[in-house]
Amino acid sequence: MKLNQNKAPVYEALQEYRENRIVSFDVPGHKQGKGNPELTEFLGKQCMSVDVNSMKPLDNLCHPVSVIKEAEELMADAFGAAHAFFMVNGTSSSVQAMVM
């Protein structure tokens, strides 16, 4: 069954996070740009407003159960693969995980 490839679950969750104006008591320390105006000027308010840590509405890469899981399923479907996984730390960690 083909999935709706017009969906963007992680992006949509980040948009909802930004629109809900959640006050963060977690990392990163720039607090959506409020704590580092120079970085905000360099990267832009849009970028800083969605630079957030793992939290329930945004799922978790280590154990995806919602938006990340849905996005990985969409990616697998798009490539005709049984599974797809988002990775961090570049291709080196991806290759190491594949070998293990």
HUMO-V329313 format. One record per residue. RES is the residue in one letter. SS is DSSP state (H for helix, E for strand, - for the rest). PHI is phi in radians with two decimals (NA if undefined). D_CENTER is the distance of its C-alpha to the mean C-alpha in whole Angstrom. Layout:
# HUMO-V329313
res=(RES;RES)
ss=(SS;SS)
phi=(PHI;PHI)
d_center=(D_CENTER;D_CENTER)
This chain:
# HUMO-V329313
res=(M;K;L;N;Q;N;K;A;P;V;Y;E;A;L;Q;E;Y;R;E;N;R;I;V;S;F;D;V;P;G;H;K;Q;G;K;G;N;P;E;L;T;E;F;L;G;K;Q;C;M;S;V;D;V;N;S;M;K;P;L;D;N;L;C;H;P;V;S;V;I;K;E;A;E;E;L;M;A;D;A;F;G;A;A;H;A;F;F;M;V;N;G;T;S;S;S;V;Q;A;M;V;M)
ss=(-;-;-;-;-;-;-;-;H;H;H;H;H;H;H;H;H;H;H;-;-;-;-;-;-;-;-;-;-;-;-;-;-;-;-;-;H;H;H;H;H;H;H;-;H;H;H;H;H;-;-;-;-;-;E;H;H;H;E;-;H;H;H;-;-;-;H;H;H;H;H;H;H;H;H;H;H;H;H;-;-;-;-;-;-;-;-;-;-;H;H;H;H;H;H;H;H;H;H;-)
phi=(NA;-1.34;-1.59;-1.31;-1.33;-1.54;-1.49;-2.42;-0.99;-1.21;-1.03;-1.11;-1.17;-1.16;-1.07;-1.09;-1.00;-1.10;-1.17;-1.38;0.88;-1.24;-1.53;-1.61;-2.01;-2.16;-1.28;-1.36;-1.24;-1.28;0.89;1.03;1.66;-1.20;-1.59;-2.60;-1.07;-1.15;-1.16;-1.10;-1.10;-1.25;-1.58;1.75;-1.10;-1.05;-1.11;-1.17;-1.23;-2.09;-1.51;-2.31;-1.51;-1.08;-2.64;-0.86;-1.14;-1.84;1.26;-2.55;-1.07;-1.25;-2.64;-1.21;-2.30;-2.35;-1.13;-1.21;-1.06;-1.09;-1.14;-1.14;-1.14;-1.09;-1.12;-1.05;-1.08;-1.10;-1.68;1.18;-1.84;-1.25;-2.52;-2.53;-2.33;-1.42;-2.21;-2.11;1.31;1.38;-1.22;-1.02;-1.19;-1.15;-1.15;-1.07;-1.13;-1.15;-1.20;-1.22)
d_center=(25;23;20;19;17;17;14;10;9;5;7;10;9;8;11;13;12;13;16;17;17;16;18;16;18;16;15;14;18;18;17;15;18;21;21;22;23;24;20;19;22;21;17;18;17;15;12;13;13;9;9;9;9;8;10;12;11;7;8;8;8;12;13;11;13;11;9;7;11;12;10;11;14;14;14;17;19;18;20;22;21;21;18;15;12;9;10;10;14;15;17;19;17;17;21;21;20;21;25;24)
